[in-house]
């Protein structure tokens, strides 16, 4: 995606989140696993065979899944500040996306759901992301592969002010 981001001729806005912290809880549930026996049976009077599947037993099996809970204040940055800006920028024809440190896809999807993000999320090395902007999250305005402005999340102007400045 790097080449595509740098080659974008128009305005784009990137949310940089070098760390999305959460509490992870492992939830274990029991599911029933069906064990079947498959027999090959010759059909009488022909050269054909058929497979007959027969339930042998039901076996309980434990399945563990991770559930994540994200810091409410961190999620509020997205729902109250970042997402309105991203929606306004997208309506104005800007390319919008988020870049975060490497994480499992399920972790990123869980965060996207919690923060109600609709824009794509890409991954990069956290050191690279900290080099771009130290704020977590931070907002970066691009045009033609050139960074025009960095915004710390606590000093992020309204969507109207950002779009007015970069017409």
C-alpha positions in Angstrom: 0.0 0.0 0.0 3.0 2.3 0.5 3.4 3.1 -3.2 -0.4 3.7 -3.6 -0.4 6.0 -0.6 2.5 8.0 -1.9 1.2 8.1 -5.5 -2.2 9.5 -4.4 -2.4 12.8 -6.3 -5.2 14.4 -4.2 -5.7 14.9 -0.6 -5.6 12.0 1.8 -5.9 11.7 5.5 -4.2 9.0 7.6 -4.9 8.1 11.2 -1.8 6.7 12.8 -2.2 4.5 15.8 1.1 3.0 16.8 -0.5 1.1 19.7 -4.1 0.0 20.3 -4.1 -1.3 23.8 -6.7 -3.5 25.3 -7.4 -6.1 27.9 -7.6 -9.6 26.5 -9.9 -12.2 28.0 -9.8 -15.8 26.9 -13.3 -17.3 26.9 -13.6 -21.0 26.8 -16.8 -22.6 25.6 -17.8 -26.2 25.1 -19.2 -27.2 21.7 -20.4 -30.6 20.5 -18.3 -32.1 17.8 -20.0 -34.7 15.6 -17.9 -37.8 14.7 -19.1 -39.7 11.6 -18.2 -43.1 10.1 -18.3 -43.2 6.3 -18.9 -46.6 4.6 -18.7 -47.5 0.9 -21.8 -49.5 -0.1 -22.3 -51.2 -3.4 -25.7 -50.5 -5.0 -27.3 -53.9 -5.8 -27.5 -54.9 -9.4 -25.1 -52.2 -10.6 -21.3 -51.5 -10.7 -21.9 -48.2 -8.7 -21.1 -47.5 -5.1 -22.4 -44.8 -2.7 -21.0 -43.4 0.5 -23.1 -43.7 3.5 -22.4 -41.4 6.4 -23.4 -42.6 9.9 -23.2 -40.6 13.1 -20.9 -42.5 15.5 -20.9 -40.2 18.5 -21.1 -36.7 19.8 -18.0 -35.5 21.5 -17.7 -32.4 23.6 -14.8 -30.1 22.7 -13.6 -27.0 24.4 -12.9 -24.0 22.1 -11.0 -20.9 23.4 -11.5 -17.5 21.8 -10.0 -14.1 22.7 -12.3 -11.2 23.6 -10.9 -7.7 23.7 -12.0 -4.7 25.7 -10.6 -1.3 24.7 -10.0 1.8 26.9 -13.1 3.9 26.7 -11.3 7.2 26.5 -9.2 5.9 23.6 -12.3 4.7 21.8 -13.9 8.1 22.3 -11.0 9.8 20.4 -12.3 7.8 17.4 -16.1 8.1 17.9 -16.0 11.8 18.8 -13.1 13.3 16.9 -11.5 11.0 14.3 -14.6 9.4 12.7 -16.4 12.7 12.0 -13.3 14.1 10.4 -12.8 10.9 8.3 -16.5 10.9 7.2 -16.3 14.6 6.1 -13.0 14.1 4.3 -14.4 11.1 2.5 -17.4 13.1 1.4 -15.1 15.8 0.1 -13.3 13.2 -2.1 -10.3 12.6 0.1 -8.8 9.1 0.5 -9.1 8.0 4.1 -7.4 5.2 6.0 -5.8 4.2 9.2 -2.4 2.6 9.8 -1.6 0.7 13.0 1.1 -1.6 14.3 1.1 -5.3 13.3 -1.7 -7.2 15.0 -3.9 -10.2 14.5 -6.8 -9.6 12.1 -9.4 -10.5 14.7 -7.8 -7.9 17.1 -8.1 -5.2 14.5 -11.7 -6.1 13.6 -12.6 -6.1 17.2 -11.2 -2.5 17.6 -12.9 -1.4 14.4 -16.2 -2.6 15.8 -15.6 -0.9 19.2 -14.5 2.4 17.6 -17.1 2.2 14.8 -14.6 2.8 12.0 -15.7 2.4 8.4 -12.4 3.2 6.7 -9.7 0.7 5.8 -7.0 -0.2 8.3 -3.5 -1.1 7.1 -0.5 -2.3 9.2 3.1 -1.1 9.5 5.9 -1.3 12.0 5.3 0.6 15.2 8.7 2.3 15.0 7.8 3.7 11.5 4.5 4.9 12.8 6.1 6.7 15.8 8.5 8.3 13.4 5.6 9.8 11.4 3.8 11.1 14.4 4.1 10.6 18.2 0.5 11.1 19.0 -1.5 8.0 19.5 -3.7 8.3 17.6 -2.5 11.1 15.4 -3.8 12.6 12.1 -1.7 13.2 9.1 -2.8 15.2 6.0 -1.2 14.2 2.7 -1.3 15.5 -0.8 0.7 14.0 -3.7 2.8 11.9 -1.4 3.8 15.0 0.7 2.9 15.4 4.3 1.2 18.8 4.8 0.3 18.7 8.4 0.4 16.5 11.6 -2.3 16.9 14.2 -2.0 15.6 17.8 -5.4 14.1 18.7 -5.9 16.6 21.5 -5.4 19.6 19.1 -7.4 18.2 16.2 -9.6 21.0 14.7 -13.1 20.4 13.6 -13.7 18.7 10.3 -15.0 21.9 8.8 -11.8 23.8 9.8 -9.5 21.0 8.4 -11.4 20.8 5.1 -11.5 24.7 4.8 -7.8 24.9 5.2 -7.1 22.3 2.5 -9.4 23.1 -0.4 
